[in-house]
């Protein structure tokens, strides 16, 4: 199965959703069963990392943001 989160620029909502789901699947031992990704509908932020505010919010909640 493949689940892809999509938002406009792929630097805030979709990578956050993908990270949360991927981490929850990993914690449940299901990370090998589901492929999780994120995408944007426009080219505005291609190659940019996750927005620092979104990354900080995820980190405060215990999600690993080192590779996002």
C-alpha positions as CSV (number, residue, x, y, z in Angstrom):
1,X,0.0,0.0,0.0
2,X,1.2,3.6,-0.7
3,X,-0.3,6.7,1.0
4,X,0.8,10.1,-0.3
5,X,0.0,13.3,1.5
6,X,-0.5,16.3,-0.8
7,X,-0.5,20.0,-0.2
8,X,0.4,23.1,-2.2
9,X,4.1,23.4,-1.6
10,X,5.2,20.3,0.2
11,X,7.0,22.1,3.0
12,X,4.5,22.1,5.8
13,X,1.2,20.1,5.8
14,X,2.0,17.1,3.6
15,X,5.5,16.4,5.0
16,X,4.1,16.8,8.5
17,X,1.3,14.3,7.8
18,X,3.6,11.9,6.2
19,X,6.1,12.0,9.0
20,X,3.4,11.5,11.7
21,X,1.9,8.5,9.9
22,X,5.3,7.0,9.0
23,X,6.4,7.2,12.6
24,X,3.2,5.8,14.0
25,X,3.4,2.9,11.6
26,X,7.0,2.3,12.6
27,X,6.1,2.3,16.3
28,X,3.3,-0.2,15.6
29,X,5.7,-2.4,13.6
30,X,3.9,-1.8,10.4
31,X,6.4,0.4,8.6
32,X,7.2,-2.4,6.1
33,X,3.6,-2.8,5.1
34,X,2.8,0.8,4.0
35,X,4.9,3.2,1.9
36,X,4.3,6.8,3.0
37,X,5.3,9.9,0.9
38,X,4.4,13.6,0.5
39,X,4.1,15.8,-2.5
40,X,3.2,19.4,-3.6
41,X,0.9,20.5,-6.4
42,X,3.2,23.4,-7.3
43,X,6.9,24.0,-7.9
44,X,7.3,26.8,-5.4
45,X,9.5,24.9,-2.8
46,X,11.1,22.1,-4.7
47,X,14.1,20.8,-2.8
48,X,13.4,22.8,0.3
49,X,13.3,21.2,3.7
50,X,10.2,21.2,5.9
51,X,9.2,24.7,7.2
52,X,11.1,25.3,10.5
53,X,7.9,26.1,12.4
54,X,6.3,22.8,11.3
55,X,9.5,21.0,12.1
56,X,9.7,22.6,15.6
57,X,6.0,21.6,16.3
58,X,6.7,18.0,15.3
59,X,9.9,17.9,17.4
60,X,8.0,19.2,20.4
61,X,5.6,16.3,20.0
62,X,8.4,13.7,19.8
63,X,8.6,13.1,16.1
64,X,12.1,12.7,14.5
65,X,12.7,15.6,12.1
66,X,16.4,15.2,11.4
67,X,15.8,13.8,7.9
68,X,12.8,15.8,6.8
